[in-house]
Amino acid sequence: MPKLNVVLRKEDLDPSLVFDKVVVVIDVLFATSSIAAVLHHGAAAVHPFASCDIALRAAAGMEKDSFLLAGEHNLKRIEGFAGYSPLALTKLPLRDKQLLYSTTNGTWALSKASGAERIYTAALVNATAIATQLLDHREQTIVLLCAGAAGRVNLEDVFAAGYLIEQLEEA
């Protein structure tokens, strides 16, 4: 079993300490579940952004029909962006599109972890697959980063971290 650390809120992660680690970001209610869902439904890639402004700047350099902008800020859909939940996103024409995605918590957590050697996104829907992938990193420290919300710990993120640990033990 690899060495595991669980960080309960994105605010508690020191980005300077993850350069040689594997980070698994968990934001069950939106970001990581949405990322798994859109990839399953044919999106070519998901690009997480810490803010909608950064996502808009990235979109400015892309071909118009090659991407979709999606996201939320404080649980409100960003004007001009598609929705942010797995259900809303999977109703969109995703096949071969790049999803430029910005959320209040999950994509910010991904941004904080950007200096890690490797980053995965985990949710309950893909925990078994992520656990299997993490077996390739047995010799490294793995950080399970729960996104949380508004500076608070989210029960669903902590539950998913525990479930992921259980899946790792079984694998």
C-alpha positions as CSV (number, residue, x, y, z in Angstrom):
1,M,0.0,0.0,0.0
2,P,1.4,3.4,-0.9
3,K,1.9,6.1,1.7
4,L,-1.3,8.1,1.8
5,N,-2.1,11.6,3.1
6,V,-5.6,13.0,3.2
7,V,-6.1,16.8,3.0
8,L,-9.6,17.7,4.1
9,R,-9.9,21.1,2.4
10,K,-8.1,22.6,-0.6
11,E,-7.1,25.6,1.6
12,D,-4.9,23.2,3.7
13,L,-2.8,22.1,0.7
14,D,0.7,23.7,0.5
15,P,1.3,23.6,-3.2
16,S,5.1,23.7,-2.7
17,L,5.0,20.3,-1.0
18,V,3.4,18.3,-3.9
19,F,6.1,18.5,-6.6
20,D,7.1,14.8,-6.2
21,K,3.8,13.5,-5.2
22,V,0.7,12.1,-6.8
23,V,-2.4,14.1,-6.0
24,V,-5.9,12.9,-6.3
25,V,-8.5,15.7,-6.3
26,I,-11.9,14.9,-5.0
27,D,-14.9,17.1,-5.5
28,V,-17.8,14.7,-5.6
29,L,-20.8,17.0,-6.1
30,F,-19.5,18.8,-9.1
31,A,-16.0,19.0,-10.6
32,T,-14.6,15.5,-10.4
33,S,-18.0,13.7,-11.0
34,S,-18.6,16.1,-14.0
35,I,-15.1,15.4,-15.4
36,A,-15.6,11.7,-15.2
37,A,-19.1,12.0,-16.8
38,V,-18.0,14.2,-19.8
39,L,-15.0,12.0,-20.6
40,H,-17.3,9.0,-20.5
41,H,-19.7,10.8,-22.9
42,G,-17.0,11.5,-25.5
43,A,-15.3,14.8,-24.6
44,A,-11.8,14.8,-26.0
45,A,-10.3,16.5,-22.9
46,V,-11.2,18.6,-19.9
47,H,-9.2,21.7,-19.0
48,P,-9.9,22.9,-15.5
49,F,-9.4,26.6,-14.7
50,A,-9.3,28.3,-11.3
51,S,-11.5,31.1,-12.7
52,C,-13.8,31.9,-15.5
53,D,-11.6,34.7,-16.7
54,I,-8.7,32.3,-17.2
55,A,-11.0,29.9,-19.1
56,L,-12.2,32.7,-21.3
57,R,-8.6,33.7,-22.1
58,A,-7.8,30.1,-23.0
59,A,-10.9,29.9,-25.3
60,A,-9.8,33.0,-27.2
61,G,-7.0,31.0,-28.7
62,M,-9.1,28.0,-29.8
63,E,-11.2,27.2,-32.8
64,K,-14.8,28.1,-32.1
65,D,-16.3,24.6,-32.6
66,S,-13.6,22.7,-30.8
67,F,-14.6,23.5,-27.2
68,L,-17.3,24.2,-24.7
69,L,-17.1,26.6,-21.8
70,A,-18.8,25.3,-18.6
71,G,-18.8,26.1,-15.0
72,E,-20.2,27.8,-11.9
73,H,-19.2,30.3,-9.3
74,N,-20.8,30.0,-5.9
75,L,-23.3,27.5,-7.3
76,K,-24.5,29.8,-10.0
77,R,-24.0,29.1,-13.7
78,I,-21.5,31.6,-15.1
79,E,-23.1,33.8,-17.7
80,G,-22.2,32.6,-21.2
81,F,-21.1,29.2,-19.9
82,A,-22.9,25.9,-20.1
83,G,-24.0,24.3,-16.9
84,Y,-21.7,22.6,-14.4
85,S,-23.3,19.4,-13.1
86,P,-22.8,16.0,-14.6
87,L,-26.5,15.9,-15.7
88,A,-26.4,19.3,-17.4
89,L,-23.1,18.6,-19.1
90,T,-23.9,15.2,-20.5
91,K,-26.9,16.7,-22.4
92,L,-24.4,18.8,-24.4
93,P,-22.7,17.8,-27.7
94,L,-19.5,16.6,-26.1
95,R,-18.1,14.3,-28.7
96,D,-14.5,15.3,-29.5
97,K,-14.8,18.7,-27.8
98,Q,-12.5,20.2,-25.3
99,L,-14.3,21.2,-22.1
100,L,-13.0,24.4,-20.5
101,Y,-14.3,24.1,-17.0
102,S,-14.3,26.4,-14.0
103,T,-15.9,25.8,-10.6
104,T,-15.7,27.4,-7.2
105,N,-14.0,24.5,-5.5
106,G,-12.9,21.5,-7.6
107,T,-11.1,23.3,-10.4
108,W,-9.5,25.6,-7.8
109,A,-8.3,22.5,-5.9
110,L,-6.9,21.2,-9.2
111,S,-5.1,24.5,-9.7
112,K,-3.5,24.3,-6.3
113,A,-2.3,20.8,-7.0
114,S,-0.9,21.7,-10.5
115,G,2.7,21.4,-9.3
116,A,2.3,17.7,-8.5
117,E,4.2,15.0,-10.4
118,R,0.8,13.5,-11.4
119,I,-2.8,14.5,-10.8
120,Y,-5.9,12.4,-10.9
121,T,-9.6,13.4,-10.4
122,A,-11.7,11.0,-8.3
123,A,-15.3,10.7,-7.5
124,L,-17.5,7.9,-6.4
125,V,-18.3,7.0,-10.1
126,N,-14.6,6.3,-10.9
127,A,-13.0,5.4,-7.6
128,T,-12.4,1.8,-8.6
129,A,-10.6,2.8,-11.8
130,I,-8.6,5.5,-10.0
131,A,-7.6,3.0,-7.3
132,T,-6.3,0.6,-10.0
133,Q,-4.4,3.4,-11.7
134,L,-2.8,4.4,-8.3
135,L,-1.3,1.0,-8.0
136,D,1.3,2.3,-10.6
137,H,2.4,4.7,-7.9
138,R,3.1,2.3,-5.0
139,E,6.5,3.8,-4.3
140,Q,5.2,7.4,-4.2
141,T,3.3,9.4,-1.6
142,I,-0.3,9.9,-2.7
143,V,-2.2,12.9,-1.5
144,L,-6.0,12.7,-1.5
145,L,-7.2,16.3,-1.7
146,C,-10.8,16.9,-0.8
147,A,-12.0,20.2,-2.3
148,G,-14.4,21.1,0.4
149,A,-16.5,24.3,0.0
150,A,-16.3,27.8,1.4
151,G,-13.4,26.8,3.6
152,R,-15.3,23.9,5.1
153,V,-14.9,20.2,5.0
154,N,-17.5,18.4,2.8
155,L,-18.8,15.1,4.0
156,E,-19.2,13.7,0.5
157,D,-15.6,14.4,-0.4
158,V,-14.3,12.8,2.8
159,F,-16.6,9.8,2.2
160,A,-15.2,9.4,-1.3
161,A,-11.6,9.6,0.1
162,G,-12.4,6.8,2.5
163,Y,-14.0,4.8,-0.3
164,L,-11.0,5.3,-2.5
165,I,-8.7,4.1,0.3
166,E,-11.0,1.0,0.6
167,Q,-10.7,0.4,-3.1
168,L,-6.9,0.7,-2.9
169,E,-6.8,-1.8,-0.1
170,E,-8.9,-4.3,-2.2
171,A,-6.8,-3.7,-5.3
